[in-house]
Amino acid sequence: MSPEWNTSENIDNPTNIHSIIDNLDFEDIKKKFFEVLDNHLEKCHKALQTKHKRLEHTLSDVAPILWQHGGLARLKKGETIDKLLYGGYSTISLGYCGLYETVYAMTGKSHTDPSVKDFALSIMQALNDATAKWKAAENMDYSLYGTPLESVTYRFAKLLQKKYGIIEEVTNHNYVTNSYHVPVREKIDAFTKLKFESEFQKLSPGGAISYIEVANMQDNIPALLQVIQFIYENIMYAEINTKSDYCQKCGFDGEIVIEEDANKKLYWKCPCCGNTDENTLNVARRTCGYIGTNFWNQGRTQEIKERVLHL
């Protein structure tokens, strides 16, 4: 007989969850997991409905270029945008992140491990099935979106740490892994990573991007072209990330590094002259899906520091 698990009582108590998991086989674990997931998905559904209702009765006059002059539609003055909220004209996205942490918490393995990859894919499929069900019932184009997290990666991590404590490879980093991605610290080559993530990208139709981190490729253009060709043939949307930094004080043109002080606070430092003044350091890194030049919170900075090269 399998132990009883009342999700409403145990969902916020990691001690209970772990003691129960220890006494279940993996099929029972998966069953209980999807019960919890369904419970949370319904909460997400209600939140998205609230967002949708907030848009109802909005007049096209609030943004004439978008709604009246062809940016998104050609509605009349005084006309509401209501009819454009249904029938697939607009989309409403269910965002997700931390697939890696979820699978590791449930199995003790990365989702790149062949023995648990199908479980990871089944989670993605469950999210898709939920949005498809909502779409059919309400004629609204719900879709699954692999959010790049932006600053939320740090906020989510701190909230999880506060609630569940420090769990190896789940909450022991100050960031949560973006969408379905292989964690930035996992050693994996560029081609294997892109091929693996292509299977998950198909299940993120509302938005997704994959990437590889590379060193300076100026002297190895043939290798770069080989990667681009592989992307074209194997995955819908991917990018190649490199570093482009500059120190205004000494003229160093290379990689500005991340150091840690006595209080474990991360900071940026020129490896040539030791400059730590962010006002005179130009640092470019891929965040939020694109390369940006602003500085980041501690969680995102740790994520950047731990990125491994894939090529």
C-alpha positions in Angstrom: 0.0 0.0 0.0 1.3 3.5 -0.8 1.3 6.1 1.9 -1.4 8.7 1.7 -0.4 12.1 0.6 -2.8 15.0 1.2 -1.3 17.7 -1.1 -3.2 20.5 0.7 -1.5 19.5 4.0 2.0 18.6 2.7 2.6 21.0 -0.1 4.2 23.7 2.1 6.1 21.2 4.3 9.3 19.9 2.7 10.0 17.7 5.6 6.7 15.8 5.1 7.3 15.6 1.3 10.8 14.2 1.7 9.7 11.6 4.2 6.9 10.5 2.0 9.0 10.4 -1.2 11.5 8.1 0.6 8.8 5.5 1.0 7.4 5.7 -2.6 8.6 4.2 -5.8 9.1 6.6 -8.7 5.7 5.9 -10.3 4.0 7.0 -7.1 6.3 10.0 -6.8 5.3 11.1 -10.3 1.6 10.6 -9.6 1.8 12.8 -6.5 4.0 15.4 -8.3 1.4 15.9 -11.0 -1.3 16.2 -8.4 0.6 19.1 -6.9 1.4 20.6 -10.3 -2.3 20.5 -11.3 -3.2 22.3 -8.1 -0.8 25.1 -8.8 -1.7 25.3 -12.5 -5.2 26.1 -11.6 -4.0 29.0 -9.4 -2.0 30.2 -12.5 -5.1 29.9 -14.6 -7.1 32.1 -12.3 -4.3 34.7 -12.3 -4.2 34.7 -16.1 -8.0 35.1 -16.2 -7.7 38.1 -13.9 -5.1 39.7 -16.2 -7.3 39.0 -19.2 -10.4 40.6 -17.5 -8.3 43.6 -16.6 -7.8 44.3 -20.3 -11.5 44.0 -21.2 -13.3 47.2 -22.2 -10.0 49.0 -22.8 -10.6 51.7 -25.5 -8.5 51.8 -28.6 -7.9 55.4 -27.9 -5.3 54.6 -25.2 -2.8 53.7 -27.9 -3.9 55.0 -31.3 -0.8 53.9 -33.1 -1.2 50.3 -32.0 -5.0 49.9 -32.0 -6.2 52.5 -34.6 -3.4 53.1 -37.1 -2.3 49.6 -37.9 0.4 48.8 -35.3 -1.8 45.9 -34.1 -5.2 46.7 -35.5 -7.4 49.3 -37.2 -10.2 49.9 -34.7 -12.4 53.0 -34.6 -12.1 55.7 -32.0 -14.0 54.8 -28.9 -14.1 51.1 -29.9 -12.9 48.6 -27.3 -10.2 46.0 -27.9 -12.4 43.2 -26.6 -12.9 41.3 -29.9 -9.1 41.1 -30.3 -8.7 39.3 -27.0 -10.3 36.1 -28.3 -10.0 33.8 -31.2 -6.3 33.6 -31.3 -5.6 37.2 -32.3 -3.7 37.8 -29.0 -2.0 35.4 -26.7 -1.8 35.2 -22.9 1.3 33.4 -21.6 1.9 30.9 -18.8 5.5 31.5 -17.8 7.7 28.8 -16.3 11.3 28.2 -15.1 13.3 25.8 -13.1 12.7 22.6 -14.9 16.2 21.4 -14.1 15.7 22.1 -10.3 12.4 20.3 -10.4 13.7 17.2 -12.0 16.7 17.2 -9.7 14.6 17.6 -6.6 12.4 14.6 -7.7 15.2 12.3 -9.0 18.6 13.5 -7.9 19.6 13.8 -11.5 19.9 16.5 -14.2 17.2 16.3 -16.9 20.1 15.7 -19.3 20.4 12.2 -17.8 18.7 9.8 -20.3 17.0 8.0 -17.5 15.0 11.0 -16.4 14.7 13.0 -19.6 11.3 11.5 -20.4 10.0 12.7 -17.0 11.2 16.2 -17.8 9.5 16.1 -21.1 6.3 14.9 -19.5 6.3 17.9 -17.2 6.5 20.2 -20.2 3.8 18.2 -21.9 1.5 18.6 -18.8 2.0 22.4 -19.0 1.1 22.4 -22.7 -2.0 20.2 -22.0 -3.2 22.6 -19.4 -2.9 25.7 -21.7 -4.6 23.7 -24.5 -7.5 22.8 -22.2 -7.9 26.5 -21.2 -7.7 27.6 -24.8 -10.4 25.2 -26.0 -12.8 26.1 -23.1 -12.4 29.9 -23.4 -11.4 30.6 -27.0 -8.4 32.5 -25.6 -4.9 31.7 -27.0 -3.1 30.5 -23.8 0.5 29.5 -24.5 3.5 28.3 -22.6 6.4 30.8 -22.4 9.9 30.0 -21.3 10.6 33.3 -19.5 14.2 34.5 -19.3 13.4 35.5 -15.7 15.3 38.8 -15.7 15.7 39.9 -12.0 13.0 37.3 -10.9 15.6 34.6 -11.0 17.1 36.0 -7.8 13.8 36.7 -6.1 12.5 33.2 -6.8 15.7 31.7 -5.5 15.6 33.7 -2.3 12.0 32.8 -1.7 12.7 29.1 -2.2 15.6 29.2 0.2 13.5 30.9 2.8 10.7 28.4 2.5 12.7 25.1 2.0 16.2 25.8 3.2 19.3 24.9 1.3 18.9 21.8 -0.9 21.8 20.7 -3.0 21.4 21.6 -6.7 17.9 22.8 -6.0 18.1 25.9 -3.8 21.8 26.3 -3.1 22.3 28.8 -5.8 21.0 32.4 -5.8 19.3 31.9 -9.1 16.8 29.5 -10.7 17.6 28.0 -14.1 15.8 29.6 -17.0 12.9 27.6 -18.5 14.0 24.2 -19.8 17.7 25.1 -20.1 20.6 23.0 -19.1 22.0 24.7 -16.0 24.7 27.2 -16.8 27.2 25.3 -14.6 26.7 21.9 -16.2 29.6 20.8 -18.5 28.2 19.9 -21.9 29.4 20.6 -25.4 27.6 23.0 -27.8 26.1 20.5 -30.2 24.8 18.1 -27.5 23.3 21.1 -25.6 21.5 22.5 -28.7 20.2 19.0 -29.8 19.0 18.3 -26.3 17.2 21.6 -25.8 15.6 21.4 -29.2 13.3 18.7 -27.9 12.1 21.0 -25.1 11.9 24.1 -27.2 9.2 22.5 -29.3 7.1 22.3 -26.1 7.5 26.0 -25.3 5.4 27.5 -28.2 4.7 30.9 -26.5 8.4 31.8 -26.5 11.8 30.1 -26.0 15.5 30.7 -26.8 18.5 28.4 -26.4 22.1 29.5 -26.4 25.7 28.4 -26.1 28.6 30.3 -24.4 31.8 30.6 -26.4 35.2 32.2 -26.1 36.4 34.8 -28.6 35.9 33.1 -32.0 37.5 35.8 -34.2 40.3 33.4 -35.1 38.1 30.4 -35.6 35.4 31.4 -38.0 35.0 27.9 -39.6 34.0 26.5 -36.2 31.5 29.4 -35.7 30.0 28.7 -39.1 29.7 25.0 -38.2 27.7 25.9 -35.1 25.4 28.2 -37.1 24.7 25.5 -39.6 23.9 23.0 -36.8 21.5 25.5 -35.3 19.8 26.0 -38.7 19.3 22.2 -39.1 18.4 21.3 -35.5 16.7 24.0 -33.4 14.1 26.7 -34.0 15.8 29.6 -32.1 19.2 29.8 -30.6 22.0 32.3 -30.1 25.8 32.3 -29.6 27.0 34.3 -26.6 30.5 35.7 -26.2 32.0 38.4 -23.9 32.8 42.0 -25.0 34.1 44.1 -22.1 36.2 47.2 -21.7 37.9 49.0 -18.9 37.8 52.8 -19.3 40.7 53.4 -16.9 43.4 51.2 -18.4 42.0 50.4 -21.9 41.8 46.7 -21.2 39.8 45.0 -23.9 38.9 41.5 -22.7 36.9 39.7 -20.0 36.1 41.7 -16.9 36.0 39.1 -14.1 33.7 38.5 -11.2 35.3 38.4 -7.7 33.9 37.7 -4.2 34.6 39.8 -1.2 34.9 38.7 2.5 31.1 38.9 2.9 30.6 36.7 -0.2 29.3 39.7 -2.2 30.1 39.5 -5.9 31.6 42.4 -7.8 33.2 43.1 -11.1 36.9 43.8 -11.5 39.3 44.6 -14.3 42.0 41.8 -14.3 44.5 44.3 -15.7 44.4 47.3 -13.4 42.1 46.1 -10.6 39.4 48.7 -11.4 36.1 47.9 -9.6 34.2 51.2 -10.4 31.2 50.1 -12.4 30.9 53.6 -13.9 34.1 53.0 -15.7 33.6 49.4 -16.6 31.7 48.3 -19.8 30.5 44.8 -19.4 28.3 43.0 -21.9 26.6 39.7 -21.2 23.6 37.8 -22.4 20.7 38.3 -20.0 16.9 38.4 -20.6 17.4 36.7 -23.9 19.7 39.3 -25.3 23.1 40.9 -24.8 22.9 43.8 -22.3 25.4 46.2 -20.8 23.8 47.0 -17.5 25.0 45.5 -14.2 22.9 42.9 -12.4 21.7 41.8 -9.0 23.6 39.2 -7.0 21.6 36.2 -8.2 22.1 37.0 -11.9 25.7 37.9 -11.3 26.3 34.5 -9.7 24.6 32.8 -12.6 26.9 34.7 -15.0 30.0 33.8 -13.0 29.1 30.1 -13.1 28.5 29.8 -16.8 30.7 27.3 -18.5 31.9 27.5 -22.1 30.3 25.0 -24.5 32.8 25.4 -27.4 
